[in-house]
Amino acid sequence: MSALGSGIDIAFAADRSHVISGDILKLHEQLQDKGLDRVTTFLVDLKGEAVDEDLPFGPLETLWHFDADLAARHKYPAVNPLYSTSSVLEGAHLDQNHLSIQQRAQKLLRRYRELRSLVSARGVEKLPAAEMQTYKRGERLEAYLTQSFYVAEPFTEKAGVTVSVQESLQDIRKILDGAVDSEEVDELDYIGTLG
């Protein structure tokens, strides 16, 4: 990594054992001493040992929780938006508009997932009329979050698309406010922006 020089982004994956032993912290300190501070480490728990721990890797800046249900339904990248966290998304780092949209979206997705369990067990026709709008908007938001990310190209066979944070926030607000209620859910899969 030192040979690559400073000013570039570096990403590498490490096993959980490297975190527990302290090797990752030592490596990051060595890289910072050499002026390499644009390093992202992906910690992987391939053995599944950390599944039941609250903080499986210790204090991290970002934790992606991959969701088997999303993957089974081909909703890539299959990152659970409710259990995944990032220090970048904490209130101190966000403007009020971003924070408000994030909280509304998480609330909608949380309730949608609860309703999805009911629909899976009893069918959508058994859903209370008062919950139908929440369910349908949750479906649309989940579909929109299947953005055509470059890392997902091998799974989706769709070219990656760059969508700015501002465009994403505008689109999510439209979904939350019902502007796409008349759209079919599958039309929102991998669309990039609502346009």
SEPANU-889107 format. One record per residue (C-alpha): residue number from 1; x, y, z. Coordinates in nm, 4 decimals. Each point is the difference from the previous one (the first is absolute). Layout:
residues N
<bake pos="NUM" X="X" Y="Y" Z="Z"/>
...
***
This chain:
residues 195
<bake pos="1" X="0.0000" Y="0.0000" Z="0.0000"/>
<bake pos="2" X="0.2894" Y="0.2334" Z="0.0716"/>
<bake pos="3" X="0.1249" Y="-0.0501" Z="-0.3544"/>
<bake pos="4" X="-0.3315" Y="0.1344" Z="-0.1331"/>
<bake pos="5" X="0.0689" Y="0.3357" Z="0.1635"/>
<bake pos="6" X="-0.2258" Y="0.2517" Z="0.1672"/>
<bake pos="7" X="-0.2966" Y="0.1695" Z="-0.1634"/>
<bake pos="8" X="-0.1773" Y="-0.3169" Z="-0.1093"/>
<bake pos="9" X="-0.2823" Y="-0.1950" Z="0.1548"/>
<bake pos="10" X="0.0914" Y="-0.3439" Z="0.1303"/>
<bake pos="11" X="-0.2498" Y="-0.2693" Z="0.0937"/>
<bake pos="12" X="0.0819" Y="-0.3417" Z="0.1400"/>
<bake pos="13" X="-0.1786" Y="-0.2780" Z="0.1845"/>
<bake pos="14" X="0.1110" Y="-0.1509" Z="0.3299"/>
<bake pos="15" X="-0.1232" Y="-0.2892" Z="0.2090"/>
<bake pos="16" X="-0.1520" Y="0.0539" Z="0.3433"/>
<bake pos="17" X="0.3044" Y="-0.1612" Z="0.1648"/>
<bake pos="18" X="0.2165" Y="0.2898" Z="-0.1224"/>
<bake pos="19" X="-0.2255" Y="0.2418" Z="0.1878"/>
<bake pos="20" X="-0.0071" Y="-0.1993" Z="0.3226"/>
<bake pos="21" X="0.3800" Y="-0.0347" Z="-0.0004"/>
<bake pos="22" X="0.0465" Y="0.3748" Z="-0.0537"/>
<bake pos="23" X="0.1840" Y="-0.0510" Z="-0.3303"/>
<bake pos="24" X="-0.2382" Y="0.2280" Z="-0.1920"/>
<bake pos="25" X="0.0538" Y="0.2883" Z="0.2428"/>
<bake pos="26" X="0.3778" Y="-0.0407" Z="-0.0292"/>
<bake pos="27" X="-0.0226" Y="-0.0099" Z="-0.3799"/>
<bake pos="28" X="-0.2130" Y="0.3169" Z="-0.0118"/>
<bake pos="29" X="0.2481" Y="0.1798" Z="0.2260"/>
<bake pos="30" X="0.2898" Y="-0.1051" Z="-0.2248"/>
<bake pos="31" X="-0.1853" Y="0.1178" Z="-0.3092"/>
<bake pos="32" X="-0.0826" Y="0.3354" Z="0.1577"/>
<bake pos="33" X="0.3662" Y="0.0451" Z="0.0960"/>
<bake pos="34" X="0.0813" Y="-0.0403" Z="-0.3713"/>
<bake pos="35" X="-0.2646" Y="0.2547" Z="-0.1053"/>
<bake pos="36" X="-0.2555" Y="-0.2557" Z="-0.1183"/>
<bake pos="37" X="-0.3230" Y="0.1116" Z="0.1615"/>
<bake pos="38" X="-0.2547" Y="-0.0865" Z="-0.2690"/>
<bake pos="39" X="-0.0256" Y="-0.3653" Z="0.1003"/>
<bake pos="40" X="-0.3245" Y="-0.1938" Z="0.0347"/>
<bake pos="41" X="0.0112" Y="-0.3366" Z="0.1696"/>
<bake pos="42" X="-0.2803" Y="-0.2463" Z="-0.0580"/>
<bake pos="43" X="-0.0260" Y="-0.2403" Z="0.2898"/>
<bake pos="44" X="-0.1453" Y="-0.3350" Z="-0.0912"/>
<bake pos="45" X="-0.1442" Y="-0.2618" Z="0.2335"/>
<bake pos="46" X="0.0015" Y="-0.3019" Z="-0.2304"/>
<bake pos="47" X="-0.0372" Y="-0.2486" Z="0.2851"/>
<bake pos="48" X="-0.3147" Y="0.1649" Z="0.1348"/>
<bake pos="49" X="0.1452" Y="0.0256" Z="0.3495"/>
<bake pos="50" X="-0.1161" Y="0.3570" Z="0.0579"/>
<bake pos="51" X="-0.3666" Y="-0.0455" Z="-0.0863"/>
<bake pos="52" X="-0.1347" Y="0.0303" Z="0.3547"/>
<bake pos="53" X="0.2356" Y="0.2683" Z="0.1282"/>
<bake pos="54" X="-0.1140" Y="0.3605" Z="0.0388"/>
<bake pos="55" X="0.3369" Y="0.1418" Z="-0.1108"/>
<bake pos="56" X="0.1577" Y="-0.2899" Z="-0.1866"/>
<bake pos="57" X="0.3109" Y="0.1892" Z="-0.1096"/>
<bake pos="58" X="0.0235" Y="0.2735" Z="0.2594"/>
<bake pos="59" X="-0.0614" Y="0.3670" Z="-0.0769"/>
<bake pos="60" X="-0.0099" Y="0.0447" Z="-0.3772"/>
<bake pos="61" X="-0.0815" Y="0.2983" Z="-0.2174"/>
<bake pos="62" X="-0.2257" Y="-0.2029" Z="-0.2271"/>
<bake pos="63" X="-0.1691" Y="-0.3374" Z="0.0354"/>
<bake pos="64" X="-0.1806" Y="-0.1595" Z="-0.2949"/>
<bake pos="65" X="-0.2446" Y="-0.2716" Z="0.0882"/>
<bake pos="66" X="-0.0618" Y="-0.2228" Z="-0.3001"/>
<bake pos="67" X="-0.3558" Y="-0.1282" Z="-0.0208"/>
<bake pos="68" X="-0.0654" Y="-0.3542" Z="-0.1218"/>
<bake pos="69" X="-0.3671" Y="0.0816" Z="-0.0683"/>
<bake pos="70" X="0.0918" Y="0.2887" Z="-0.2308"/>
<bake pos="71" X="0.2570" Y="-0.2170" Z="-0.1782"/>
<bake pos="72" X="-0.2527" Y="-0.2824" Z="-0.0436"/>
<bake pos="73" X="-0.2366" Y="0.2486" Z="-0.1646"/>
<bake pos="74" X="0.2827" Y="0.1355" Z="-0.2220"/>
<bake pos="75" X="-0.0070" Y="0.3433" Z="0.1652"/>
<bake pos="76" X="0.3654" Y="0.0995" Z="-0.0360"/>
<bake pos="77" X="0.2049" Y="0.1206" Z="0.1611"/>
<bake pos="78" X="-0.1602" Y="-0.1966" Z="0.2801"/>
<bake pos="79" X="0.0920" Y="0.2395" Z="0.2794"/>
<bake pos="80" X="-0.2584" Y="0.0230" Z="0.2762"/>
<bake pos="81" X="-0.0774" Y="0.3723" Z="0.0385"/>
<bake pos="82" X="-0.1279" Y="-0.0433" Z="0.3545"/>
<bake pos="83" X="0.2891" Y="-0.1916" Z="0.1563"/>
<bake pos="84" X="0.2834" Y="0.1594" Z="-0.1954"/>
<bake pos="85" X="0.1539" Y="0.3053" Z="0.1644"/>
<bake pos="86" X="0.2586" Y="0.2667" Z="-0.0667"/>
<bake pos="87" X="0.1433" Y="0.2812" Z="0.2095"/>
<bake pos="88" X="-0.0420" Y="0.2174" Z="-0.3109"/>
<bake pos="89" X="-0.3776" Y="-0.0355" Z="0.0383"/>
<bake pos="90" X="-0.0112" Y="0.1241" Z="0.3567"/>
<bake pos="91" X="-0.1843" Y="0.3240" Z="0.0618"/>
<bake pos="92" X="0.3113" Y="0.2128" Z="0.0576"/>
<bake pos="93" X="0.1191" Y="-0.0647" Z="-0.3562"/>
<bake pos="94" X="-0.3312" Y="0.0585" Z="-0.1804"/>
<bake pos="95" X="-0.2047" Y="0.3039" Z="-0.0844"/>
<bake pos="96" X="-0.3563" Y="0.0046" Z="0.1344"/>
<bake pos="97" X="-0.1570" Y="-0.0943" Z="-0.3357"/>
<bake pos="98" X="0.2214" Y="-0.3075" Z="-0.0396"/>
<bake pos="99" X="-0.0589" Y="-0.1101" Z="0.3585"/>
<bake pos="100" X="-0.3772" Y="0.0421" Z="-0.0342"/>
<bake pos="101" X="-0.0175" Y="-0.2032" Z="-0.3227"/>
<bake pos="102" X="0.2255" Y="-0.2705" Z="0.1468"/>
<bake pos="103" X="-0.2173" Y="-0.0353" Z="0.3108"/>
<bake pos="104" X="-0.3236" Y="-0.0071" Z="-0.2014"/>
<bake pos="105" X="0.1427" Y="-0.2610" Z="-0.2381"/>
<bake pos="106" X="0.1203" Y="-0.2233" Z="0.2848"/>
<bake pos="107" X="-0.3367" Y="0.0268" Z="0.1736"/>
<bake pos="108" X="-0.1821" Y="-0.0945" Z="-0.3217"/>
<bake pos="109" X="0.2340" Y="-0.2927" Z="-0.0714"/>
<bake pos="110" X="-0.0270" Y="-0.1290" Z="0.3578"/>
<bake pos="111" X="-0.3804" Y="-0.0049" Z="-0.0182"/>
<bake pos="112" X="0.0044" Y="-0.1402" Z="-0.3551"/>
<bake pos="113" X="0.2135" Y="-0.2934" Z="0.1145"/>
<bake pos="114" X="-0.2464" Y="-0.0729" Z="0.2794"/>
<bake pos="115" X="-0.2900" Y="0.0128" Z="-0.2465"/>
<bake pos="116" X="0.1928" Y="-0.2102" Z="-0.2539"/>
<bake pos="117" X="0.0127" Y="-0.2814" Z="0.2545"/>
<bake pos="118" X="-0.3771" Y="0.0176" Z="0.0376"/>
<bake pos="119" X="-0.0528" Y="0.0096" Z="-0.3765"/>
<bake pos="120" X="0.2293" Y="-0.3002" Z="-0.0467"/>
<bake pos="121" X="-0.1999" Y="-0.1968" Z="0.2551"/>
<bake pos="122" X="-0.3561" Y="0.1093" Z="-0.0802"/>
<bake pos="123" X="0.0040" Y="0.1808" Z="-0.3367"/>
<bake pos="124" X="-0.0280" Y="0.3663" Z="-0.0907"/>
<bake pos="125" X="-0.3808" Y="-0.0147" Z="0.0004"/>
<bake pos="126" X="0.0072" Y="-0.0555" Z="0.3794"/>
<bake pos="127" X="0.1978" Y="0.3191" Z="0.0561"/>
<bake pos="128" X="-0.2038" Y="0.2705" Z="0.1791"/>
<bake pos="129" X="-0.1023" Y="0.2798" Z="-0.2376"/>
<bake pos="130" X="0.1720" Y="0.2533" Z="0.2266"/>
<bake pos="131" X="0.3345" Y="-0.1768" Z="-0.0557"/>
<bake pos="132" X="-0.0260" Y="-0.0484" Z="-0.3769"/>
<bake pos="133" X="0.1595" Y="0.3357" Z="-0.0878"/>
<bake pos="134" X="0.2911" Y="-0.0650" Z="0.2363"/>
<bake pos="135" X="0.0538" Y="-0.3445" Z="-0.1487"/>
<bake pos="136" X="-0.0096" Y="0.1214" Z="-0.3599"/>
<bake pos="137" X="0.2338" Y="0.2930" Z="0.0637"/>
<bake pos="138" X="0.2350" Y="-0.2318" Z="0.1869"/>
<bake pos="139" X="0.0035" Y="-0.2321" Z="-0.3023"/>
<bake pos="140" X="0.0865" Y="0.2918" Z="-0.2254"/>
<bake pos="141" X="0.2736" Y="0.1306" Z="0.2275"/>
<bake pos="142" X="0.1553" Y="-0.3458" Z="0.0303"/>
<bake pos="143" X="-0.0073" Y="-0.0319" Z="-0.3808"/>
<bake pos="144" X="0.1584" Y="0.3442" Z="-0.0441"/>
<bake pos="145" X="0.2823" Y="-0.0956" Z="0.2369"/>
<bake pos="146" X="0.1022" Y="-0.2719" Z="-0.2480"/>
<bake pos="147" X="0.2144" Y="0.2586" Z="-0.1704"/>
<bake pos="148" X="0.2211" Y="-0.1134" Z="-0.2833"/>
<bake pos="149" X="0.3221" Y="0.0119" Z="0.1983"/>
<bake pos="150" X="0.3231" Y="-0.0824" Z="-0.1773"/>
<bake pos="151" X="0.0800" Y="-0.2689" Z="0.2581"/>
<bake pos="152" X="-0.3338" Y="-0.1692" Z="-0.0751"/>
<bake pos="153" X="0.0551" Y="-0.0292" Z="-0.3768"/>
<bake pos="154" X="0.0953" Y="-0.3721" Z="0.0182"/>
<bake pos="155" X="-0.3286" Y="-0.0755" Z="0.1800"/>
<bake pos="156" X="-0.2416" Y="0.2303" Z="-0.1814"/>
<bake pos="157" X="0.1618" Y="-0.0015" Z="-0.3445"/>
<bake pos="158" X="-0.0803" Y="0.3721" Z="-0.0121"/>
<bake pos="159" X="0.2600" Y="0.2715" Z="-0.0475"/>
<bake pos="160" X="0.0788" Y="0.2018" Z="0.3107"/>
<bake pos="161" X="-0.1465" Y="0.3489" Z="0.0277"/>
<bake pos="162" X="0.1255" Y="0.2924" Z="0.2059"/>
<bake pos="163" X="-0.2771" Y="0.1769" Z="0.1918"/>
<bake pos="164" X="0.0842" Y="0.3030" Z="0.2109"/>
<bake pos="165" X="-0.1039" Y="0.0191" Z="0.3636"/>
<bake pos="166" X="-0.2271" Y="0.2947" Z="-0.0819"/>
<bake pos="167" X="-0.1758" Y="-0.1932" Z="-0.2802"/>
<bake pos="168" X="-0.0462" Y="-0.2999" Z="0.2292"/>
<bake pos="169" X="-0.1487" Y="0.2170" Z="0.2733"/>
<bake pos="170" X="-0.2385" Y="0.1676" Z="-0.2461"/>
<bake pos="171" X="-0.1100" Y="-0.3367" Z="-0.1386"/>
<bake pos="172" X="-0.0489" Y="-0.1533" Z="0.3445"/>
<bake pos="173" X="-0.2037" Y="0.3004" Z="0.1098"/>
<bake pos="174" X="-0.2204" Y="-0.0430" Z="-0.3103"/>
<bake pos="175" X="-0.0583" Y="-0.3648" Z="0.0925"/>
<bake pos="176" X="-0.0756" Y="0.0901" Z="0.3628"/>
<bake pos="177" X="-0.2406" Y="0.2750" Z="-0.1082"/>
<bake pos="178" X="-0.1867" Y="-0.2298" Z="-0.2405"/>
<bake pos="179" X="0.1099" Y="0.1546" Z="-0.3311"/>
<bake pos="180" X="0.0676" Y="-0.3471" Z="-0.1462"/>
<bake pos="181" X="-0.2968" Y="-0.1855" Z="0.1527"/>
<bake pos="182" X="-0.1365" Y="-0.0665" Z="-0.3504"/>
<bake pos="183" X="0.3281" Y="-0.1532" Z="-0.1263"/>
<bake pos="184" X="0.0364" Y="-0.3763" Z="-0.0142"/>
<bake pos="185" X="0.2482" Y="-0.1291" Z="0.2573"/>
<bake pos="186" X="0.2183" Y="-0.1824" Z="-0.2524"/>
<bake pos="187" X="0.0399" Y="0.3227" Z="-0.2006"/>
<bake pos="188" X="0.2006" Y="0.1398" Z="0.2933"/>
<bake pos="189" X="0.2510" Y="-0.2865" Z="0.0124"/>
<bake pos="190" X="0.3493" Y="0.1122" Z="-0.1060"/>
<bake pos="191" X="-0.1166" Y="0.3283" Z="-0.1535"/>
<bake pos="192" X="0.2724" Y="0.2328" Z="0.1251"/>
<bake pos="193" X="-0.2115" Y="0.3139" Z="0.0451"/>
<bake pos="194" X="-0.3716" Y="0.0585" Z="-0.0327"/>
<bake pos="195" X="0.0842" Y="0.2659" Z="-0.2595"/>
***
